[in-house]
Amino acid sequence: MIVDLVLVLAGLALLVFGGDLLVKGAVNLSLRIGLSPLVVGLTVVAFGTSAPELMVSLSAALKGSSDIAIGNVVGSNIANVLLIVGTTAIVAVIPTKGHDLRESWTMMIAATALVILLGFMGVIGRVQGVVLLVALFVVLWRQLTSGEDDAGAEDLEAVVLGARWLKIMFWLAGGLIGLPLGANLLVSGASDIARLFGISEAVIGLTLVAIGTSLPEMAASIASALRGRADMALGNVVGSNLFNLLAILGGTALVQPLPVPEQMLRLDMWVMLGSSLLLAPFLFRGIAVSRAVGAVFLALYGAYLWALF
């Protein structure tokens, strides 16, 4: 038990630090070769910040723990809205006026509905993975051509720019080594804990693994709130959820078909859709996410965890 907990904690640490190094290295490399900040924000930063979830889902799928792979994506999307937005709003009220995320939110809802539809087929296989990746490219094309940067370009504020080539290579190497190693440790430890306590791997993926891989987004959102930029949290959440559904689930399914657990079709995927819909009045009517709303979001997340266990 203690060894498994150490593996989980070590895996989470490697994922957080490895993801940070990969983003720094990739962003600096991209700007060095002449890509625009908008392109870097929407592609390199978005992929880099989702790298922990991608590595964990791939590692879990290849180890035969497909429930953890899917649970990681579904649980992360639920945690992103209810836990991260809720916590950020407690730290500082999140304004929504002047930040038009309505189109991106609509695409996120469409992607969520698509994943639920594919889930009812029983298996998200390679064909379904291709469908999700095609949808990802459509989303990226739309954002690039419309000039909508969501939180992507803004995230460059948190990256050390202008680094030398040696440092860039060091960051990239650290990220490329740390991420898969951390994912392997986390999946191994989490799977053992699930077996030890008789908890399903799906529940472990929806909770322990999902919350762990969402820590970078949580840290970034809280840091933004403390700097007076709590509004970035919504962009981070919408962008992260889109990438989780299309890039991570699609990419993982392309490598290894993912059987969909029945319990996720009964509860968790609908909670994912419902929590995403909760953002609609704030984004479409320009209502700020107050501390009281943040408390409600956290209470809803607590209720969801209670229902799982």
Secondary structure, DSSP 8 states (H G I E B T S, - for coil): -HHHHHHHHHHHHHHHHHHHHHHHHHHHHHHHTT--HHHIIIIIIHHHHTHHHHHHHHHHHHTT-HHHHHHHHHHHHHIIIIIIIHHHHHHS-B--TT---HHHHHHHHHHHHHHHHHHTTSEE-HHHHHHHHHHHHHHHHHHHHHT--TTTTGGGGGS--S--HHHHHHHHHHHHHHHHHHHHHHHHHHHHHHHHHT--HHHHIIIIIHHHHTHHHHHHHHHHHHTT-TTHHHHHHHHHHHHIIIIIHHHHHHHS-EE--HHIIIIIHHHHHHHHHTTHHHHHH---B-HHHHHHHHHHHHHHHHHH-
